[in-house]
Amino acid sequence: MALTRLQAPSTIEAPSLPTPALWSAVRHLPRLQRSVVALYYVDDMPIAEVATVLGVSPGTVKTSLSRARIVLAPMLSGHLQGEVES
């Protein structure tokens, strides 16, 4: 499952996951991964800017995003399957 960036307020669609489920899953991530996910997806920062803010390399940001997606996918898959079946 790939996370998508938030769009401008005028074009935001209803989220496909319940917000509490998403943030509950994000809270289980290590601190760096949580920070990277929040800055990249919520604050819509480019990878280079996230790296600057956190004082890490862009490669570290990319790795953290990748690892966070791997961890979040199975945690959120039940919510996606339940939504499709409903």
N, C-alpha and C positions, 0 to 999 in steps of 0.2 A: 504494500500500500504506500503510495507516495503522498506526502502532504503537499498541499498547494498554498501558494502565497495568498494573503488577503488582498482583495482588490479595493479600489477607491470606494468610499462610502456609498456613492450613488449606484454602484454596480455590485454590491455585496449580495450574494445569494444566501438563502438559508443554509446553515452548515449541515453537512451530511451526518455529523455525529453530534450527540448531545454534548454541549460544552462541558458539563461536569465530568463526563466520562473521559473526554479528551484531556482535561487538566488533571484529573486524577491519575491518568496514565503518565503524563509528563512529570508529575511530582515524583514518580519512581525512578526517573533518570538521575544519573550523577549530576552534580552541580554544573559542570562545564557544559554538558549536553543540554541541560535545562536552559541555561543562559543562551546558548547558541540557537536553540529552537525558538525561544521567545524573541530574540533580536531579529532573526531571519524571517520568521513567519508572521509574528505579530507586529513588530516595528518595521517590517519590510525593508530591512537593511541589506545591502549587497554584501557578499562574502568578505570583500576587502575591508569594508567598514566594520563588520562584526569583529574581524580579526584585530583591527586597530583598537576598538573599544575594550576588547578583552585582553589585549596585549599578547596575542598568540599569532601564529602564522596562518595565512589563508588555507594552507594544507590541513592544519589542525582543525579549522572550522569545518572544512569539507568532510574530514574524517569523523568529527563529532556529529555532524548532520546525518551522515550515512549510518553510523552506529545507533543513533537515536531512532532513525526510521526502522532499523532492524528490530530494535527492542519494542517500539510502539506498535508495529504491525500486528503481532499476535495478540497483544493486549487489547487492541481495538477491533480486531476481526469479528469478535462475537457481536459487537454493536452493529457492525455493518451487515452481518448475515441476518440478524434480527430485524433490521430495518427493511431489507430486501424481501423477507418472507412476510412481513406485516401487510 
